[in-house]
Amino acid sequence: MDSINRASKLPLYQQLYELLRSRIVSGALRPGDLIAPEPELMASYGVSRATVRQVLDMLVREGLIYRERGRGSFVALPTLEKGMVRILSFTEDMRQRGLKPHTRILAAQLVPALADVAAALHVEPGEEMIRLERLRLAEYEPLAIEESYLIHRACPELLRYDLASEPLREILLRVYGIRWLRARQVIRAVLATAQVAHLLSVKAGSALLYIERVSYTQFNVPLEFLRIQYRGDRYSLYSELTG
Protein backbone atom coordinates (compact mmCIF):
# COMPACT_ATOMS: atom_id res chain seq x y z
CA MET A 1 0.00 0.00 0.00
CA ASP A 2 1.04 3.62 -0.54
CA SER A 3 2.01 5.35 2.65
CA ILE A 4 1.20 8.60 4.39
CA ASN A 5 3.90 11.29 4.17
CA ARG A 6 4.28 12.64 7.69
CA ALA A 7 6.44 15.53 6.43
CA SER A 8 3.79 16.73 4.00
CA LYS A 9 1.82 19.89 4.70
CA LEU A 10 -1.34 18.10 3.52
CA PRO A 11 -3.58 16.96 6.40
CA LEU A 12 -3.59 13.22 7.07
CA TYR A 13 -7.22 12.86 6.08
CA GLN A 14 -6.55 14.55 2.72
CA GLN A 15 -3.62 12.26 1.98
CA LEU A 16 -5.61 9.14 2.87
CA TYR A 17 -8.54 10.38 0.79
CA GLU A 18 -6.31 10.91 -2.25
CA LEU A 19 -4.68 7.49 -1.81
CA LEU A 20 -7.96 5.59 -1.61
CA ARG A 21 -9.62 7.68 -4.29
CA SER A 22 -6.76 7.10 -6.74
CA ARG A 23 -6.99 3.33 -6.23
CA ILE A 24 -10.71 3.43 -7.05
CA VAL A 25 -10.43 5.76 -10.05
CA SER A 26 -7.45 3.87 -11.50
CA GLY A 27 -9.31 0.56 -11.31
CA ALA A 28 -6.99 -0.99 -8.75
CA LEU A 29 -10.16 -1.35 -6.69
CA ARG A 30 -13.09 -2.55 -8.81
CA PRO A 31 -16.83 -2.02 -8.35
CA GLY A 32 -18.05 -4.37 -5.65
CA ASP A 33 -14.63 -4.74 -4.01
CA LEU A 34 -14.61 -4.53 -0.24
CA ILE A 35 -12.72 -1.58 1.23
CA ALA A 36 -10.36 -2.66 4.01
CA PRO A 37 -12.06 -2.52 7.44
CA GLU A 38 -11.45 0.52 9.63
CA PRO A 39 -8.94 -1.21 11.99
CA GLU A 40 -6.91 -2.39 9.01
CA LEU A 41 -6.84 1.08 7.46
CA MET A 42 -5.83 2.57 10.81
CA ALA A 43 -2.96 0.11 11.15
CA SER A 44 -1.82 0.34 7.53
CA TYR A 45 -1.71 4.13 7.40
CA GLY A 46 -1.06 4.99 11.04
CA VAL A 47 -4.11 7.22 11.38
CA SER A 48 -6.93 7.50 13.88
CA ARG A 49 -10.39 6.00 13.58
CA ALA A 50 -11.81 9.53 13.28
CA THR A 51 -9.58 10.18 10.25
CA VAL A 52 -10.57 6.92 8.58
CA ARG A 53 -14.27 7.60 9.11
CA GLN A 54 -13.91 11.15 7.78
CA VAL A 55 -12.29 9.83 4.60
CA LEU A 56 -14.88 7.11 4.11
CA ASP A 57 -17.64 9.68 4.56
CA MET A 58 -16.01 11.82 1.86
CA LEU A 59 -15.88 8.87 -0.55
CA VAL A 60 -19.51 8.01 0.16
CA ARG A 61 -20.60 11.60 -0.54
CA GLU A 62 -18.68 11.52 -3.82
CA GLY A 63 -20.47 8.31 -4.80
CA LEU A 64 -17.27 6.28 -5.04
CA ILE A 65 -18.16 3.84 -2.26
CA TYR A 66 -21.27 2.70 -0.43
CA ARG A 67 -21.86 1.12 2.96
CA GLU A 68 -23.83 -1.97 3.90
CA ARG A 69 -24.71 -2.37 7.56
CA GLY A 70 -22.84 -5.25 9.12
CA ARG A 71 -20.75 -5.91 6.00
CA GLY A 72 -18.56 -2.88 5.43
CA SER A 73 -17.80 -0.40 2.66
CA PHE A 74 -17.69 -1.36 -1.02
CA VAL A 75 -16.55 0.31 -4.25
CA ALA A 76 -19.57 1.69 -6.09
CA LEU A 77 -20.31 1.41 -9.78
CA PRO A 78 -19.12 4.53 -11.62
CA THR A 79 -21.63 7.33 -11.99
CA LEU A 80 -23.05 7.81 -15.47
CA GLU A 81 -22.60 11.41 -16.54
CA LYS A 82 -25.40 12.69 -18.75
CA GLY A 83 -24.76 15.73 -20.89
CA MET A 84 -27.39 18.42 -21.33
CA VAL A 85 -26.40 19.70 -24.75
CA ARG A 86 -28.52 17.51 -27.06
CA ILE A 87 -31.60 15.28 -27.01
CA LEU A 88 -30.37 11.74 -26.55
CA SER A 89 -32.61 8.75 -25.95
CA PHE A 90 -31.81 6.26 -23.21
CA THR A 91 -31.09 3.57 -25.81
CA GLU A 92 -28.68 5.80 -27.74
CA ASP A 93 -27.01 6.89 -24.51
CA MET A 94 -26.37 3.33 -23.31
CA ARG A 95 -25.19 2.12 -26.73
CA GLN A 96 -22.65 4.94 -26.86
CA ARG A 97 -21.35 3.84 -23.46
CA GLY A 98 -20.94 0.27 -24.65
CA LEU A 99 -23.77 -0.94 -22.39
CA LYS A 100 -26.67 -3.11 -23.50
CA PRO A 101 -30.00 -1.30 -22.96
CA HIS A 102 -33.19 -3.03 -21.93
CA THR A 103 -36.73 -1.75 -21.52
CA ARG A 104 -39.60 -3.13 -19.47
CA ILE A 105 -43.03 -1.72 -20.29
CA LEU A 106 -44.89 -0.81 -17.10
CA ALA A 107 -47.90 0.81 -18.79
CA ALA A 108 -49.04 1.50 -22.36
CA GLN A 109 -52.51 2.99 -22.67
CA LEU A 110 -54.72 5.77 -24.01
CA VAL A 111 -55.71 8.35 -21.39
CA PRO A 112 -57.30 11.82 -21.36
CA ALA A 113 -54.85 14.67 -20.85
CA LEU A 114 -54.85 16.03 -17.33
CA ALA A 115 -54.46 19.76 -16.82
CA ASP A 116 -50.66 19.81 -16.37
CA VAL A 117 -50.02 17.62 -19.42
CA ALA A 118 -52.49 19.58 -21.54
CA ALA A 119 -50.87 22.87 -20.57
CA ALA A 120 -47.39 21.59 -21.36
CA LEU A 121 -48.43 20.35 -24.83
CA HIS A 122 -50.81 23.25 -25.65
CA VAL A 123 -53.87 21.03 -26.05
CA GLU A 124 -57.27 21.01 -24.38
CA PRO A 125 -57.72 19.03 -21.16
CA GLY A 126 -59.22 15.66 -22.02
CA GLU A 127 -57.36 15.38 -25.36
CA GLU A 128 -56.56 11.72 -26.02
CA MET A 129 -52.98 10.93 -25.08
CA ILE A 130 -50.71 7.93 -25.29
CA ARG A 131 -49.29 7.21 -21.85
CA LEU A 132 -46.17 5.07 -21.91
CA GLU A 133 -44.33 4.16 -18.71
CA ARG A 134 -41.04 2.30 -19.04
CA LEU A 135 -38.40 0.94 -16.71
CA ARG A 136 -35.00 1.53 -18.28
CA LEU A 137 -32.13 -0.85 -17.60
CA ALA A 138 -28.50 -1.20 -18.65
CA GLU A 139 -26.96 -4.68 -18.45
CA TYR A 140 -30.19 -5.56 -16.59
CA GLU A 141 -29.52 -2.99 -13.85
CA PRO A 142 -32.50 -0.60 -13.40
CA LEU A 143 -31.42 3.02 -13.89
CA ALA A 144 -34.48 5.11 -14.65
CA ILE A 145 -38.26 5.25 -14.97
CA GLU A 146 -39.71 7.22 -17.88
CA GLU A 147 -43.35 8.30 -18.15
CA SER A 148 -44.20 9.69 -21.60
CA TYR A 149 -47.36 11.44 -22.77
CA LEU A 150 -47.73 11.84 -26.53
CA ILE A 151 -50.59 13.42 -28.50
CA HIS A 152 -52.39 10.41 -29.96
CA ARG A 153 -53.71 12.08 -33.12
CA ALA A 154 -50.13 12.91 -34.14
CA CYS A 155 -49.01 9.28 -33.94
CA PRO A 156 -52.11 7.04 -34.17
CA GLU A 157 -51.73 3.32 -33.57
CA LEU A 158 -48.35 3.84 -31.90
CA LEU A 159 -49.25 1.24 -29.26
CA ARG A 160 -49.30 -1.46 -31.95
CA TYR A 161 -45.51 -1.37 -32.14
CA ASP A 162 -43.03 -3.22 -29.95
CA LEU A 163 -42.03 -0.38 -27.68
CA ALA A 164 -39.90 -2.65 -25.50
CA SER A 165 -37.47 -3.66 -28.23
CA GLU A 166 -37.52 -0.71 -30.67
CA PRO A 167 -36.70 2.81 -29.41
CA LEU A 168 -39.67 5.18 -29.42
CA ARG A 169 -37.60 7.82 -31.18
CA GLU A 170 -36.83 5.45 -34.05
CA ILE A 171 -40.50 4.45 -34.45
CA LEU A 172 -41.61 8.09 -34.52
CA LEU A 173 -39.11 8.87 -37.28
CA ARG A 174 -39.61 5.70 -39.33
CA VAL A 175 -43.41 5.46 -39.16
CA TYR A 176 -44.60 9.02 -38.63
CA GLY A 177 -41.74 11.10 -40.00
CA ILE A 178 -41.38 12.87 -36.66
CA ARG A 179 -38.00 13.96 -35.36
CA TRP A 180 -37.12 16.07 -32.35
CA LEU A 181 -36.01 19.63 -33.02
CA ARG A 182 -35.55 20.84 -29.47
CA ALA A 183 -36.66 20.24 -25.89
CA ARG A 184 -37.32 22.30 -22.78
CA GLN A 185 -36.79 20.70 -19.40
CA VAL A 186 -36.81 21.33 -15.67
CA ILE A 187 -34.56 19.38 -13.28
CA ARG A 188 -34.90 18.92 -9.55
CA ALA A 189 -34.16 16.43 -6.79
CA VAL A 190 -36.88 14.19 -5.38
CA LEU A 191 -37.05 11.25 -2.98
CA ALA A 192 -37.99 7.77 -4.17
CA THR A 193 -41.42 6.55 -3.14
CA ALA A 194 -41.70 2.95 -1.98
CA GLN A 195 -43.04 1.85 -5.38
CA VAL A 196 -40.36 3.67 -7.38
CA ALA A 197 -37.64 2.47 -5.00
CA HIS A 198 -38.71 -1.13 -5.55
CA LEU A 199 -38.54 -0.76 -9.34
CA LEU A 200 -35.14 0.95 -9.24
CA SER A 201 -33.69 -1.40 -6.61
CA VAL A 202 -32.89 1.41 -4.18
CA LYS A 203 -34.10 2.21 -0.68
CA ALA A 204 -37.32 4.17 -0.21
CA GLY A 205 -36.42 7.81 0.33
CA SER A 206 -33.26 7.60 -1.78
CA ALA A 207 -32.36 10.70 -3.77
CA LEU A 208 -33.41 10.73 -7.43
CA LEU A 209 -32.77 13.13 -10.29
CA TYR A 210 -36.17 14.17 -11.65
CA ILE A 211 -36.66 15.72 -15.09
CA GLU A 212 -39.79 17.10 -16.73
CA ARG A 213 -39.26 17.62 -20.46
CA VAL A 214 -41.36 18.89 -23.34
CA SER A 215 -40.02 17.79 -26.73
CA TYR A 216 -40.82 19.67 -29.95
CA THR A 217 -41.02 18.23 -33.47
CA GLN A 218 -39.19 19.58 -36.52
CA PHE A 219 -42.22 21.83 -37.03
CA ASN A 220 -41.66 23.33 -33.57
CA VAL A 221 -44.84 21.71 -32.22
CA PRO A 222 -44.81 20.22 -28.69
CA LEU A 223 -45.61 16.53 -28.94
CA GLU A 224 -44.21 14.71 -25.90
CA PHE A 225 -44.38 15.49 -22.20
CA LEU A 226 -41.84 13.30 -20.41
CA ARG A 227 -41.15 12.65 -16.74
CA ILE A 228 -37.91 10.84 -15.90
CA GLN A 229 -36.69 9.61 -12.52
CA TYR A 230 -32.99 8.71 -12.55
CA ARG A 231 -31.18 6.89 -9.77
CA GLY A 232 -29.21 9.56 -7.94
CA ASP A 233 -26.44 7.11 -7.05
CA ARG A 234 -25.84 6.23 -10.71
CA TYR A 235 -26.41 9.47 -12.58
CA SER A 236 -24.97 12.96 -12.62
CA LEU A 237 -25.92 15.73 -15.03
CA TYR A 238 -23.45 18.14 -16.57
CA SER A 239 -23.39 21.03 -19.00
CA GLU A 240 -20.67 23.20 -20.48
CA LEU A 241 -20.87 26.93 -19.88
CA THR A 242 -18.97 29.82 -21.44
CA GLY A 243 -18.15 33.13 -19.85
N, C-alpha and C positions, 0 to 999 in steps of 0.2 A: 504494500500500500504506500501511496505518497504520504509524506510526513508534514507536520505543521512546522513552520519556520518561526522559532521563538524570537528571532532577532528582527522579524518583520514588523513594520509599523501597522500592518493590517490586523484588526482584532481577530482573536482566535475563531470566533463564530463565522466571520467572513471567509477566513481561509478554509475552514471545514466545509462551508457551503460551496465554495468554488471547487473544492476537490471532489465532493460527491456529485455536484451538478455536472462537472466535466465528464465523469465516468458514465453518467446517464446519457448525456447528449452525444458522447462519442460512440455509444453502443457497447461499451465495456459491460454495462449493466443493461439487460434487455427487459422489455415489458414483461411483467409478471415475476421478475426476479425479486427475491426477498432481500431487503436492506438489512445489513448486520444489526443485531439487537443493540439496544442502548449500552449495556455493559461492555460489549465488545468494541463498540465505537469509542467509548470512554477510554478503554485500555489501549486501543490501537493508536489513538491520537493524543492521549494524555490531556483530555479536556474533561470538564465537569458535566454532570448529567444535565444541568440547566443549559449549557452550551449546546449539547447534542439535541435536546428537545427544541431549542430555538431554531436550529438549523433544519430539523425535520419539519417544523411548522412552516418555515419559509418554502421548503420544497413542496409541501402540500398545497400552500396557497398558489404556487406557480403552476400547479397541476402536473408536476413531474413524478410525484409519488402519491399513494393513497394508503390509508390505514384500515386494517380490519381488526376489530376488537378480539383480543385473545390470540391473534396470529402474528401481528407485527405490521411493518411498513413494506410496501411493494412498489416497484417501478410501474408507473402508469403508462398506458398507451399514449403515443404522441397526439397532441391536440391537432385537429384539422383546421388549418387557417382557411377562411373563406373570404375571398376578395369581394369588394363592393363596387366594382367598376364596370361589370357587364352582367347581363342576364344569363345565368348558367343553370341548367336543370341539374337535379340531383344525380341523374344517370350520367350526364356529361362530366360532372364534377368528379364522381368516383372513378370513371374510366380514365380520366386524365391523371388520377393519382395512382393508377395501376391496381385499383381495388375492384372487385366484382360486385356490382350493385344488385340488390334484390328489392322487390316491392310486394307488400302484402295489402290487398284491398280490404279496408275495414268497413267502408260504406260506398255504395254507388247508386244514386237514386235521383229522382226528379222531385224538387221541393219548391214552394213559393218563396220568393225573395223576401227576407225580413228587412226591416227598415235600414239597418246599418249596411247590409249588402247592397240593397237597392240604391242607397245614397252613394256608395263607393263606385258603382257601375253606371250611375245616371239612368236608372230605369225606375219604373213605378213599383212600389211595394206589391208583392203578389206575383210579379213576373216569374214565369217558369224558369227555374235554374237547374243546372246539373250540379249536384253536390257529390264530390269525390273525396273520400278520406283514405289516406294511404300511410302505412307504416313503411319507412325507408330504412333499408339495412345495407351495410357493406360487409362482405365476407360473413354474412349472417349475423352481424352485430347490429342491433337497432340503434339508429342515430337520430332519427327525426320523425315527426308526425306532420303530415301536410293535409290541410283541409282546403279544397278548392271549390269555388263557386264560379260556374261559367254560364253565360247567357245561352239558353238552350236553342233558341231560334237561330243563333249564329252558327251552331254546330250540331244540327239535329242528328239523332241516332248515334251520338258519340258513345253511348253506353253499350253499343253492340260490339265494340272493339275490345281486344284483350289489353286492358289498361295495366295489367300486372306485368306483362312481358314487353310491351312496346311503350316507349316514352310518350307521354301525352303531347309533348312539344312536337315530336315527329309525326304523330297522327294528325294534329291540327294542320301542319304544313302539307303533308301528303294528301290528305282527304279533303280538307276545306280551304287550302291555299292561305292559311293564316300563319303569319309569323309575328314575333314580338318586335316592336319598334323601341319601346322604352318601358320603364316601370317606375312607380313611386312607392316607397316603403317607409314604414315606421318600425323602429327596433326598440325593445325594452326587455328588462329582466322580469321573469315570473317564476313562481314556485310550482313544482310538479304536483298535480292532484294525484290521489291514490290510483285512479284509473290510468292516467298518463304515465305515472311512475312504473306501473306494472308493464305497460307496453314497451317502455324504453329501458327496462331492466335497471332502474335507479331507485333510490329511496324516495318515498313520498316527502315532499317539501324540498327536494333537491332543486338547485338553481337551473333554470332553462333560459336559453336565448329565444325570444319570441319576436316574430316578424309578421307584420301585416303588409301585404303588397297588392297593388293594383297594377296589372299588366295591360299595355295598350298594343293594339294591332298596328300593322304597317299603315293603316288609314287613320291612326291616332285616335282610335275608338277603344274605350275601356271594355275589356271582355272577361277578365278573370280577377276575382278577389280571392287572395290566397292567405291563409294563416299557417305559419310554420312554427313548430316548437322543436328546437335543437337541444340536444344534451349539452349542458353547460360545461361538463367535464371533458367533452370531446371536441368542442367547437370554439373557435375564436374568430371574430370578424375583424377585418382590417381594410383600410383605404389609404390611398396616397394623396397627400395634400401638398399644394405649392404655396409659397409665400410671396 
